[in-house]
Amino acid sequence: MDAMANDVDEILSQLTLEEKAALVTGDGFWHTRAIDRLGIPAITLSDGPHGVRRQPPDQENGIGGSYPSTCFPPAVGLASTWDAELVERVGEALGDESNALDVQVLLGPGINIKRSPLCGRNFEYFSEDPLIAGELGAALIRGIQSKGVGTSLKHYAANSQETDRFRVSAEMDERTAREIYLAGFERAVKDASPATVMAAYNKVNGVYATENPWLLNEVLREEWGFDGVVVSDWGAVNDRDAAVAAGLDLEMPESQAGPAAIVAAVRAGSLDETVLDTAVHNVLKLVFGHAHLVADPSREPAVPDDMIATHHALAREAASRAAVLLKNHDGILPLSPEQSIAVIGEFARNPRYQGAGSSQIEPTRLDDALTGIRGIAGPDVTFAPGYTLDGSGDAPELVREAVSVAAAAQVAVVFLGLPATAESEGYDRDDIELPASQLALLAEVVRANPNVVVVLSNGAAVRVSDWEGGVRGILEGWLLGQAGGGAIADLLFGIANPSGRLAETIPVKLEDNSAFLDYPGRDGRLEYHDGVFVGYRWYDARRLPVSYPFGHGLSYTSFEYSGLSTSVEGEDADLAVHVSVTVTNTGPVAGREVVQLYVHAPSERVRRPVNELRGFRSVPLEPGESREVSFTLGYRDFAYFHPTLRRWYAERGTAEILVGASSRDIRERASVELPVNEPVTPLDRQSSLAEWMAHPGGRQVLGGLLQQAAAQNPDATSMLHNPELLAMMGSMPLRRIGRFPGVGLTDDIVDGLLVQANAAV
Ligand code: BGC
């Protein structure tokens, strides 16, 4: 035991019951509770996740009014980089700013799965795929925590709907939970050890996440080995003593009811004080582990000027890596500064760069794309707003003005997107359409000028299928943070080469989405009828056309894949499949390819997605340069969560390894035989004839029996020698076949055979 653990235990032994109960609830909105008598300091927690939202002491409730900090691209943007190294650098910068602003735990990352594009909080989450969410979430945690600052991995778990988020129950089977909704959390916890995990508002299968012993104690702590603090989302505690018992350590924010309920439950004997001690121990470890970072109170929290400058540059780099070039017909992009250019759309000068709710950062600076474009192409670039952000103003007049500047230019760059109120924490969208006024504007501009490029600003997928045919280029800008304006200008003119890839599918229409018939759940229940078939797993299984598939993104150069090779080592838990492939930049400029590795694994027993992402790498390449990219896959990469055995299970057989540039653009494929020994499921009284015949012991025992019976009376067993009859009878339990006239296998005999068969393996 280390020195700190000793001190913590020593302090714990001196605390009264009331002090223990007080320590596991917050002090105000953002602090843990100090107990001066025992030298226990307080630490500060703040949102997060894509900047530091530290509020001044006199404005601690509410969302606005925080100290300025760098607003990096929210998770929707960071995810599109598919680059853990870059995300880790952003994490390091967030760690530095947390220290500058005297924040000891930054409340992020949020890694919930984007099941429906309607979720109001998708901009704060990474992907529809748990590998991206888990890997990039882990990268952000590593970066932040490398500066000593703690993180809070949120919202655990299945918080994929904002509607009724304080009460709704996410109803799903265990396989769905394990493969999709928990898998990212598992990866981030195991790879990056976040200091805290934040328990979500919602219930999971009827039990609040904050008082769910399966989620908190069994899965998170016992299985994944998490040894940090489980903190409630703000106001997520329902029944405080049940939450302590389930493994929730810290209730936030401060509550009167919480400590009182704990004291009463311990006194009444319904809550064991040693369980409370575990929570106190965890909180004390967190506090003492971060107390050395607490700043001198005389120092005003502020991000220093030199840090503002370097982090703004990093925010611009991240933004330029995050935008996704969806379409580039006839190479309309990159633009040349020599062309006459009209910029249309209020978002060009008044950017939408982050989402609404608790993650809203007060930026240190704010770049707009219009200034960036004029900085490159000169002051002659014309501009018309085309629409207003709040829908006010004379719409026909705004459109007329836009049409006239568009008609006079060689190229019109039209900025469209969702208004700030369309997507937010706390509620969901009703549809995935752009505002009608913007679509009407676009239709007119397209009529006036055939060379239209659309730049989008939105926190989650919008429908493009009804208008994209009329435009030549689309740059999906998501929400790019405070430096997004300059980044967009760089991308439009080829100063930066687009390398973002879609971490979420853009469907043709909302009705195609897997959650369409369930979402949002009403009356307290959100059914996950789509199971593991979420995002591309769904669109691919149903062979649905999509506007742009998962993983898609264009570049101003081209890439070729070659020489896929695989080798297999070990077996079962020690299985290692080594994969390598060469990628070459075959075009004229430097760029980045995101190499994506998908697996199609054997699945005799359950229905599985066609292909699942199992690895990715963002690779920088100069023109003509080649690089070999390698991955190693393990047992888990081929496994599903077996619904009845309740463990990860890989089937023996042939797996396909697919490497490519999107889920629907596979360039190279290879097959490997998986050396896994499937454990034999024991036979029981209900086992069918087919299961007996497939079971090595069962086959042996039945074989012996048949030989014996055939020797005595050939007619009695002819049924079991007839393949057609056998196929028909295969699903019938042996015990019931045994009771048929003339078969003569009594229940006792079958029970005896069972013992023999199971003992034979
Ligand atoms: C959000 C969390 C956030 C917390 C503190 C909650 O409403 O769901 O993501 O960290 O508030 O602001």
Boltz pocket constraint, residues with backbone or C-beta under 6 A from the ligand:
constraints:
  - pocket:
      binder: B
      contacts: [[A, 47], [A, 48], [A, 107], [A, 154], [A, 233], [A, 234], [A, 358]]
      max_distance: 6.0
